Amino acid sequence: MGKGIVDVPLKDMIIELLGKEGMSINALSKMLSEKGINVHRLFLTGYLMAMKDLGLLKERDIKPARVFSVVSSRRKDIYQIIGERAKRINEDYASDICLYTLYRIFNRPIFMRELNRAGVGAPRKGKKVVGEERKRALELLANSNITVPRNNSAFIPGEEYEQEFIQILVDLFVETHGIKNLISRTVQQKKLDEE
């Protein structure tokens, strides 16, 4: 890989290069090579197909090439949104903040699969849940069409993150209702200064 892009995941690089207009596999391969990322075309094709299967990309046949472009209306789920917010608040404790927030919202133990969907790792201060409480949470998710492996760990918060939880809820409310322009900038700046 070239300098300056080592920390950028291939998925993010592809999304950035494709944009809404999209490009063929050949053109994308050349663009990646120019950025110092040498990927075999067969690997790239498989990777693009997997991204398409995940709903990140769409594919069109424009003879003689297949053109991939970014799906513009892809909505993030609750896990991704909370995970991103938790990382913004405190990268080091994002998994614990995310666990606490999801636990408060869903009122049940949170599985590692859910934390992975949020883009965070295992919580530092979470307590593992076993037995009947874990079983009830697993059944609830199964009834909601969320697949969790039977051996997946479940956690409850080991520490409170009430201020962070409230901040995430307020941020979501403000964003959902489009009222950011009504909030005093001095209050926003004060929040940033306190962190």
N, C-alpha and C positions, 0 to 999 in steps of 0.2 A: 504494500500500500504506500501511497505517496505521503509526503510530509503534510501535517496539518489536518489530515482526515482520519487518522488512526482510530480516534474515539467515536467516529460517526458510524452507526450500524449500517450495513448494506441496504436494509429495508428503507431507512430514512434517506440515504443517498439516492436510491432509485426513485422514491417519491419526489424528491427535490428535482431531479433531472427530468423526469417525465412531465411533470406539471399537468395541467388540464388538457393541453394539446396532444400529448403523448408522442410516442415514436416507436419505430420498429425495433426488433431485438438487435438487429445489426447496428443500427444507429446508437442504441443505448450501450451496446458493447463497446463501440468506439469512444463514446463519451466517458465511460467508466475507465477505459484504458488511458485516456488523456489525463484523468485525475489520479492515475497511478494504481488503479484497481484492475488487475488482470484476472478476469473470470472466464472460464470456458463457456462457449455459447450454449452447449447442452445443459450445463449447470444453471446458467442464467435463465434459459427457457423454463426449466423446472421450477426455479425460484419465482419467476413471474407468474407461472400457473398457480403455485401455492398462494401467492399474494392475491391472485384473482379469486381463488377458492375461499380466502379469508374475507373477501369483500373489500379489499383495499384498492384493487385495480379492476378495470373493465377491459375487454379485448374486442377488437374489431378486425374483420378481414378486409384489408385493402390490398387487393392482388398486386403484386405477388407476395406481399408481406402481411404479417400479423402485427397490428399496432396496439400497444398497451397504453392506457392513460389512467390517471388517478380518479377514483370515484369521488366526486365533489360533495355529495350529500351524506357522506358517511357520518352517522351520529355516534358519539362516544356513549358507552353505557355508564351506569352509576359507579361501577368499580373504577373505570379509567378516570372519570372526572374526580372522584375522591382521592385516588392515588396521586394524580397530578397536583391537586391542591395541597395534599399532605407534604409532598416533596418541596413545594414552594415555601411552606411554613418552616420545615426543618428537615433537610435531606437525611441527616443522621438518624432521626427518629421517625421517619416517614411511615415505616411499617407499623410502628406502635400507634401513631396518630390515626392511620388508616384503619387499623384493627378497632380502635376505640370508637371511631366514627361509624363504621359499619355495624359494630355491636350495638351502639345506641340507636341506630336507625332500624335495624332488623330485629333487635331484642332476642338474639340467639347467638350461640357460638359461631365463629367465622372460620371457615376452612382455608387451608393453605392454597387450594385451587382458586379461591376468591381473591386472596391477597396477590396471587400471581396475576390474575386478571387485572388487578389494580396497578400492576407494574412495580410492586414492592416485594421484598423478601420476607423471610421469617421474622416475626417480632422479637425484639430483644427482651422485652419484659412481659410478654404474653404467657398465660398459663394454659397448658394443655388440658383439654377436656376429654374425659373418657366416660364410658358407661351410658346410662339412660339418656342423659342430656345430649350427648353427642349423637346418639341414635335418633332421637327426636329431630334434631337439626338436619341430619342426613335425610330422613324421610320427608321433611318439609321441602328440602331442595329438590328431591326426586319428584315430588308432586308439582314442582314449579318448572320441570323440564331442564334443570341445571344438573349436569352430570358431574359427580364427585366420586373419585375412586374410593372404595371401602376403606383402604388403608391410609387415606389422606388425613393428616393431623387437623384437629379443630382447636381453636384458641378462644379464650376470653381475655379481656385486658387485665394486665397485672398492675397497671398504674392508670390514673385518670389524666385525661387530656381535654378537660372541659372547655378551657379557653380556645383551644385549637378547633374543637368540635363546633363551637359557636361561630368561630370565624369562618369555617368552611360552609356552614349553613347560611350565614349572612352573605358570603360571596356567591353562593349558588342562587339565593333569592334575588340578589341585585342583578346578576347576569341573566337569569331567567326572565325577569320582568323589565329588563332594559332601563334601569333607573340609575345607572352609574353617574350620569350627568347631574343628578340631584344631590349627590353626596359631596359634602364640603371637602375640598382638597386639603385643608389644614388638618382635618381629622384623619384623612388617608395618610398624610405625611407623618403625623404623630404616631400612627400605627407602625409605619416603616421605621421610624426613629427608635421606637421601643424595642424592636427586634434585635 
